[in-house]
């Protein structure tokens, strides 16, 4: 989905790519072993933990989501979660992908309190759909303001999700005005799953609107499928197609077919599945990332073979319902496995964390991480990817898969305990409504040992953006879903 650019060293993750111009585009835990942890006292204790020892880490991770959700508003007000901690430099940016994941993580343990919190996000999505400044076609934008923020250099001021003119505050100064097929599909999945749990029809209606928006992005190129979406202007199409996006769309359309009993969604799912099949590399048994077309002069009919990402492989197992893709997990664990804790590591002394990295190029690139002066740490672990891979292994259920999944979750718990301390969220001491602004980051300390950072050390994904040691709603949400064996696609 998404490249990186720099605004005073502000990193933009891959899930932001479509909104940017094309040119911008603790010791190692033994396998299967989980560290002991005090049991949670929560009345909402999860019922489907992969291992009982995950009870405490899961409770703390939910506490992190709760605190981030309540950082700028409380009670019944619909709201989004700020994706990263204040110090990330992205201010109160709330990416819709991350918020869809938070919704689904809450539904992984659908207690009364968790469903209520999921509905707050879902209602914010529906409000944004209905209050866009220019479009009435059911889309949401890439990211919105979760709370008050002043853009860099004294630029645009955002009071929060609702602008002063009553419209939804999408973050156009960052270039986050676009809408990607993948982001729309994840938002639709979150709303559809809310309908499954609540049977409140407005959530299904919102999901259908997003699905219909995607159907208008069918590609006319040789590999078919649905193209990337629209660029930051909200109008210009992205010519390229993403395997990841088409997996997401296939899963949404399949779910909508079940919920609406409208068989047209089955045909639409078949279109997406056809593109994914065209990206299959039968010789090496993995999926290519998609097609070219993001830069001037590139041919969208040509498959992009330059970088092989993890999430395309694991999400195919989770979202396609096709056993041919099971082999991709062996490619991931065989080619993308890392152990961080030496060389240029940013981990504390004596701490080692293992797991998967983002892509093939992340293990090979040298030089600084885009958007920063930090060098690419080729042994870094992408903690969100640990969640993807653990859940996909639990889904495949092959010999040794459960043990490897538990290992990945255990390694993520090490990161939860050892990395990200001292980071904050929420209003600052700024006299104007506590807004975040350039050089003014410090808010309220996040709960100790709660959220999951995006990366064990800074690394370059190979897609012109990087990940950093910053507590992240997306990584935390994937941990929660994997720890409870909850597949968000089905």
VOZAMAR-725486 format. One line per field, with one value per residue (C-alpha): residue in one letter; x, y, z. Coordinates in pm, whole numbers, plus 50000, padded with zeros to 5 digits. Layout:
BEGIN
aa = c(a ...)
c1 = c(X ...)
c2 = c(Y ...)
c3 = c(Z ...)
END
This chain:
BEGIN
aa = c(x x x x x x x x x x x x x x x x x x x x x x x x x x x x x x x x x x x x x x x x x x x x x x x x x x x x x x x x x x x x x x x x x x x x x x x x x x x x x x x x x x x x x x x x x x x x x x x x x x x x x x x x x x x x x x x x x x x x x x x x x x x x x x x x x x x x x x x x x x x x x x x x x x x x x x x x x x x x x x x x x x x x x x x x x x x x x x x x x x x x x x x x x x x x x x x x x x x x x x x x x x x x x x x x x x x x x x x x x x x x x x x x x x x x x x x x x x x x x x x x x x x x x x x x x x x x x x x x x x x x x x x x x x x x x x x x x x x x x x x x x x x x x x x x x x x x x x x x x x x x x x x x x x x x x x x x x x x x x x x x x x x x x x x x x x x x x x x x x x x x x x x x x x x x x x x x x x x x x x x x x x x x x x x x x x x x x x x x x x x x x x x x x x x x x x x x x x x x x x x x x x x x x x x x x x x x x x x x x x x x x x x x x x x x x x x x x x x x x x x x x x x x x x x x x x x x x x x x x x x x x x x x x x x x x x x x x x x x x x x x x x x x x x x x x x)
c1 = c(50000 50208 50693 50858 50940 51097 50943 51200 51278 50917 50888 50588 50512 50427 50059 50103 50255 49945 49898 50243 50369 50497 50852 50850 50726 51604 51789 51646 51347 51364 51133 50779 50861 50672 50798 50604 50377 50138 49779 49554 49292 49068 48708 48752 49018 49055 48901 49105 49469 49728 49914 49800 50123 50006 49729 49931 50088 49749 49585 49860 49829 49456 49537 49763 49483 49242 49480 49551 49179 49108 49403 49193 48831 48639 48290 48064 48233 48334 48709 49018 49343 49670 49881 50220 50349 50386 50762 50728 50693 50367 50175 49817 49799 49543 49584 49265 49454 49578 49233 49073 49321 49238 48869 48938 49171 48892 48655 48907 48781 48426 48347 48089 48366 48569 48272 48185 48537 48530 48203 48358 48611 48346 48124 48420 48469 48101 48118 48423 48246 47951 48153 48426 48499 48467 48334 48011 48114 48174 48552 48766 49103 49437 49473 49291 49379 49301 49360 49480 49793 49974 50145 50514 50633 50316 50103 49750 49592 49366 49150 49091 48885 48621 48753 48632 48413 48251 48427 48652 49012 49215 49582 49640 49963 50129 49985 49745 49446 49454 49257 49415 49223 49394 49305 48945 48924 49060 48817 48537 48646 48639 48287 48163 48301 48130 47805 47874 47908 47633 47387 47363 47298 47475 47808 47723 47606 47939 48128 47920 47989 48363 48336 48153 48421 48683 48485 48519 48899 48915 49238 49243 49592 49693 49707 49360 49257 49197 49449 49612 49344 49370 49659 49676 49450 49170 49118 49423 49427 49724 49813 49987 49820 49918 49894 49831 49541 49379 49405 49230 48962 48903 48847 48611 48408 48384 48257 48009 47875 47795 47646 47439 47359 47434 47617 47774 48032 48144 48232 48419 48614 48705 48852 49079 49174 49274 49530 49677 49713 49895 50149 50230 50588 50548 50921 51015 50670 50607 50397 50537 50447 50234 50291 50489 50337 50417 50686 50684 50758 50685 50461 50173 50156 50495 50529 50740 51011 51246 51146 50953 50749 50643 50283 50181 50279 50119 49805 49745 49726 49489 49270 49253 49125 49352 49595 49837 49965 50055 50410 50467 50512 50815 50961 50901 51055 51340 51429 51310 51400 51622 51769 51838 52079 52421 52607 52406 52119 51920 51810 51918 52234 52175 51836 51786 51466 51398 51130 51071 51164 50958 51103 51395 51558 51534 51796 52032 52019 52290 52283 52040 51676 51455 51335 51615 51989 51980 52151 51948 51981 51960 51894 51598 51266 50934 50705 50384 50518 50567 50193 50106 50335 50230 49863 49923 50115 49829 49595 49804 49841 50139 50395 50579 50367 50212 50552 50696 50391 50433 50801 50712 50460 50713 50969 50710 50650 51022 50982 50673 50871 51204 51149 50954 50965 50918 50708 50396 50055 49794 49784 50100 50163 50094 49855 49644 49435 49741 49817 50114 50342 50699 50932 50644 50579 50561 50219 50112 50337 50204 50141 50455 50528 50204 50228 50439 50694 50693 51053 51322 51569 51527 51524 51463 51182 51314 50994 51133 51019 51132 51011 51136 51129 50794 50492 50239 49867 49903 50179 49997 49670 49831 49988 49645 49483 49762 49780 49408 49417 49168 49175 49045 48973 48714)
c2 = c(50000 50254 50555 50778 51139 51365 51655 51720 51348 51233 50872 50762 50393 50182 50220 50586 50533 50592 50938 51051 51158 50862 50997 50995 50668 49021 48704 48510 48301 47932 47803 47767 47908 48204 48414 48393 48688 48783 48698 48982 49097 49222 49105 49102 48830 48674 48331 48206 48265 48070 48019 48100 48290 48553 48668 48951 49079 49076 49264 49525 49559 49625 49882 50057 50074 50206 50483 50588 50591 50813 51049 51336 51243 51012 50876 50818 51054 50869 50890 50748 50636 50819 50561 50630 50790 51169 51157 50988 51328 51227 51425 51302 51122 50842 50611 50432 50103 50113 50204 49921 49687 49833 49772 49411 49362 49472 49229 48947 48948 49083 49175 49447 49702 49598 49603 49948 50068 49907 50086 50423 50368 50234 50536 50764 50586 50631 50999 51051 50880 51118 51437 51441 51787 51681 51327 51140 50803 50616 50651 50741 50915 50771 50947 51195 51404 51219 51529 51890 51948 52231 52129 52203 52559 52713 52547 52418 52371 52074 52072 51698 51467 51735 52045 52390 52390 52061 51844 51545 51651 51441 51533 51695 51876 51535 51426 51189 51276 50963 50645 50307 49992 49814 50080 50088 49709 49700 49972 49774 49455 49635 49767 49430 49251 49511 49419 49049 49122 49384 49328 49707 49764 50098 49917 49680 49974 50147 49833 49792 50154 50093 49770 49947 50217 49945 49783 50108 50060 49748 49743 49734 49591 49238 49095 49222 49281 49619 49899 50087 50349 50727 50960 51247 51468 51215 51185 51065 50683 50473 50265 49984 49691 49545 49178 49282 49508 49236 48989 49247 49312 48939 48890 49187 49083 48724 48845 49085 48801 48608 48901 49054 48734 48937 48702 48991 49009 48655 48768 49068 48842 48625 48927 48998 48631 48619 48894 48716 48395 48590 48704 48345 48232 47852 47782 47959 47933 48291 48585 48888 49228 49338 49534 49840 50177 50397 50597 50777 50549 50223 49969 49854 49529 49421 49238 49411 49161 49402 49344 49061 49160 48942 49053 48949 48592 48562 48753 48520 48232 48432 48589 48372 48035 47866 47597 47665 47965 47769 47726 48101 48066 47845 48112 48378 48182 48064 48396 48681 48553 48791 48817 49169 49236 49307 49540 49856 49748 50006 49748 49784 49598 49225 49223 49007 48981 48739 48732 48838 49150 49342 49231 49082 49420 49510 49239 49373 49753 49979 50349 50559 50471 50702 50996 50971 50968 50622 50343 50052 49768 49464 49233 49436 49267 49406 49339 49375 49105 48876 48904 48832 48531 48382 48403 48256 47963 47900 47903 47662 47413 47230 47029 47266 47565 47622 47612 47867 48089 48079 48163 48471 48584 48529 48740 49015 49006 49071 49385 49484 49458 49600 49856 50182 50302 50673 50743 50956 51024 51296 51666 51862 52169 52394 52672 52631 52328 52114 52069 51879 52100 52110 52060 52020 51647 51548 51428 51166 50865 50549 50258 50064 49754 49784 49885 49714 49917 49900 49776 49638 49879 50125 49964 50041 49841 49884 50064 50414 50427 50289 50166 50277 50196 50368 50231 50153 50082 49856 49636 49611 49517 49240 49102 49095 48917 48660 48595 48509 48323 48567 48590 48938 48835 48563)
c3 = c(50000 50100 50044 50270 50266 50521 50705 50975 50965 50965 50845 50646 50642 50340 50418 50330 49986 49777 49919 49809 49468 49267 49277 49660 49621 52699 52568 52282 52389 52312 52044 52171 52516 52652 52942 53265 53325 53606 53524 53422 53668 53387 53376 52997 53006 52660 52608 52313 52397 52201 52530 52888 52950 52701 52936 53092 52767 52595 52882 52870 52493 52526 52793 52543 52284 52548 52654 52297 52216 52515 52462 52321 52395 52624 52661 52363 52116 51797 51754 51594 51753 51689 51504 51665 51983 51998 51950 51611 51445 51276 51538 51583 51247 51262 50965 50868 50823 51182 51311 51116 51284 51627 51560 51468 51767 51998 51824 51874 52235 52198 52555 52611 52674 52370 52133 52263 52185 51842 51770 51857 51577 51341 51406 51333 50999 50913 51011 50790 50499 50539 50594 50333 50196 49832 49781 49860 49715 50041 50054 50352 50323 50417 50753 50975 51278 51601 51813 51795 51589 51414 51094 51048 50991 51133 50866 50885 51229 51297 51613 51578 51358 51304 51135 51230 50917 51025 50767 50830 50897 50655 50665 50328 50434 50466 50133 50308 50091 49877 49916 49847 49762 50052 50308 50188 50207 50563 50670 50506 50683 51017 50954 50825 51131 51351 51179 51246 51619 51658 51368 51342 50973 50938 50970 50687 50477 50533 50435 50120 50021 50054 49857 49577 49570 49516 49234 49037 49042 48825 48627 48250 48230 48141 48495 48587 48945 49107 49074 49360 49420 49387 49457 49708 49497 49548 49173 48979 48952 49057 48754 48941 49115 49452 49541 49899 49800 49593 49882 50101 49841 49788 50160 50187 49884 50009 50346 50183 49968 50285 50471 50189 49994 49680 49442 49250 49530 49440 49088 49227 49462 49164 48984 49281 49316 48950 49000 49304 49101 48830 49090 49197 49140 49119 49095 49418 49577 49680 49554 49379 49525 49226 48906 48804 48718 49017 48840 48503 48214 48396 48225 48451 48254 48397 48728 48993 49085 49260 49623 49788 50095 50387 50425 50075 50160 50502 50411 50118 50367 50589 50323 50011 50133 49877 49995 49709 49903 50217 50086 50109 50485 50433 50206 50475 50762 50542 50380 50602 50951 51154 51502 51623 51904 51759 51528 51465 51689 51881 52136 52499 52594 52637 52459 52153 51948 51664 51399 51042 50854 50602 50271 50083 50030 50399 50460 50195 50175 50314 50390 50592 50647 50440 50647 50903 50958 51113 50919 50788 51038 50816 51114 51245 51317 51194 51491 51292 51062 51362 51417 51052 51039 51373 51278 50932 51084 51327 51028 50820 51111 50963 51158 51392 51290 51631 51798 51558 51603 51980 51935 51729 51990 52267 52084 52044 52419 52469 52258 52458 52781 52672 52396 52372 52732 52795 52486 52519 52366 52398 52471 52542 52758 52459 52563 52248 52335 52411 52043 51908 51702 51576 51871 52117 52158 52524 52633 52887 52932 52771 53012 53097 52884 52690 52325 52059 51865 51488 51463 51692 51526 51240 50896 50531 50373 50020 49920 49994 50356 50689 51025 51366 51739 51792 51971 51702 51704 51400 51542 51876 51708 51502 51821 51986 51694 51662 52038 52028 51694 51542 51162 51071 50712 50783)
END
